[in-house]
């Protein structure tokens, strides 16, 4: 959701070829209309604030990379609530439902703390969103019915957080 031009999903499909043709970028219709073709990736125009527009066929998880930091806490809860509603609507068994967020996670003493705080200030001023700590992400997700299962650090500014339904 909020998959833009599909580069992330193209890499996911390359790593997991069984997802070819099933991996679907969900973004605004104007965005997917201008997206280039990607091997094994489908594009669907939808509104991530409206669960009725989110495709549910073959989807047991949603991945959002650097999407939610744009939004206020209230909007984040609304977006991830929509993802959970779409998974339920699609008949995905509760134990198979997942939400993966690739976002910056603020931590004291992090070697990347300075650039992360810089982006945090930028997001607050430009979008009304912001970077968050792992605890802040967990609290927001719980308000939407998700529980933090794991956080995976990467060699970049981003961490990958895995959530399951409550």
C-alpha positions in Angstrom: 0.0 0.0 0.0 1.5 3.3 -1.1 3.8 1.3 -3.3 4.5 4.1 -5.8 6.5 2.9 -8.8 6.8 -0.7 -7.6 10.6 -0.9 -7.2 10.4 -2.6 -3.8 7.9 -5.2 -4.9 10.0 -5.9 -8.0 12.9 -6.8 -5.7 10.6 -8.9 -3.5 9.4 -10.9 -6.5 13.0 -11.3 -7.7 13.9 -12.8 -4.3 10.7 -14.9 -4.1 9.7 -15.8 -7.6 6.6 -17.7 -6.4 5.0 -14.2 -5.8 5.3 -13.3 -9.5 1.9 -12.1 -10.7 0.6 -12.0 -7.1 2.6 -9.0 -5.8 0.4 -6.0 -6.2 1.3 -2.3 -5.8 -1.7 -0.4 -4.3 -1.5 3.3 -4.7 -3.6 6.2 -6.0 -4.9 5.7 -9.5 -2.8 8.6 -10.8 0.3 7.0 -9.4 -0.2 3.5 -10.8 -1.3 4.9 -14.2 2.2 6.4 -14.6 4.1 3.5 -13.1 6.4 1.5 -15.5 5.9 -2.2 -16.0 7.7 -4.3 -13.4 8.4 -8.0 -13.8 5.8 -10.0 -11.9 4.2 -7.0 -10.3 0.6 -5.9 -10.8 -0.7 -2.3 -10.1 -4.1 -1.4 -8.7 -5.4 2.1 -8.1 -7.0 2.4 -4.7 -7.4 4.6 -1.7 -5.7 3.3 1.5 -8.2 5.2 3.6 -11.0 3.1 2.0 -10.9 -0.7 2.6 -13.6 -1.3 0.0 -11.1 -0.2 -2.7 -8.2 -2.3 -1.6 -7.7 -5.5 -3.6 -8.0 -8.7 -1.4 -7.3 -11.5 -3.9 -4.1 -13.4 -3.0 -3.1 -10.9 -0.4 -2.2 -12.1 3.1 0.1 -9.1 4.0 0.7 -5.5 3.2 4.1 -3.8 3.0 4.5 -0.1 3.4 7.9 1.5 3.0 8.4 5.0 4.1 4.7 5.8 3.8 3.4 6.3 7.3 6.0 8.8 8.4 4.2 11.3 6.2 1.1 11.1 8.3 -0.2 12.2 11.7 -0.8 9.6 14.4 -4.5 9.7 13.7 -4.0 9.1 9.9 -1.5 6.3 10.6 -4.1 4.5 12.7 -6.7 5.0 10.0 -4.4 3.6 7.2 -3.3 0.5 9.1 -6.9 -0.1 10.2 -7.9 -0.1 6.6 -5.2 -2.7 5.8 -6.5 -5.0 8.6 -10.1 -4.6 7.4 -9.0 -5.5 3.8 -7.3 -8.6 5.0 -10.3 -9.7 7.0 -12.6 -8.9 4.0 -10.4 -11.1 1.8 -10.9 -14.0 4.2 -7.3 -14.3 5.1 -6.9 -16.5 8.2 -5.9 -14.5 11.2 -2.7 -16.4 11.7 -1.6 -15.5 8.2 -2.3 -11.8 8.3 0.8 -9.6 8.4 1.7 -6.0 8.1 5.4 -5.0 7.3 6.5 -1.4 7.8 9.9 -0.2 6.6 10.4 3.0 8.4 13.0 4.8 10.4 13.0 3.8 14.1 14.4 6.5 16.4 16.7 5.2 19.1 18.9 7.0 21.5 22.6 6.4 20.8 21.9 5.1 17.2 24.9 5.9 15.0 22.3 7.3 12.5 20.5 9.4 15.1 21.4 12.7 13.6 20.1 12.1 10.0 17.0 10.4 11.4 16.2 13.4 13.6 16.8 15.7 10.6 14.2 13.8 8.6 11.9 13.7 11.6 11.9 17.5 11.7 11.4 17.7 8.0 8.4 15.4 8.1 6.8 17.3 11.0 7.2 20.6 9.2 6.3 19.5 5.6 3.7 16.8 6.2 2.5 16.8 9.8 4.0 13.3 10.3 7.3 12.3 11.8 9.7 9.5 12.7 8.9 7.5 15.7 10.5 5.2 18.3 9.7 1.5 18.3 7.4 2.0 21.3 5.6 4.8 19.5 5.1 2.6 16.4 3.8 -0.2 18.7 1.3 2.0 20.4 -0.1 3.4 17.1 -0.4 -0.1 15.6 -2.2 -1.4 18.7 -4.8 1.3 18.3 -5.5 -0.2 14.9 -5.5 -3.8 16.0 -1.9 -4.8 15.3 0.8 -6.1 17.6 4.5 -5.7 17.0 6.0 -9.2 16.5 9.6 -8.3 15.4 11.8 -5.4 14.4 14.6 -6.2 12.0 17.4 -3.7 11.7 19.0 -3.2 8.3 22.2 -1.6 7.1 20.2 1.5 6.1 18.3 4.2 7.9 15.2 1.9 7.9 14.1 -0.9 10.1 11.6 -3.5 9.1 8.8 -4.0 11.6 6.5 -7.0 11.5 3.0 -6.8 12.9 0.3 -9.4 13.5 -3.4 -8.9 14.4 -4.3 -8.6 18.1 
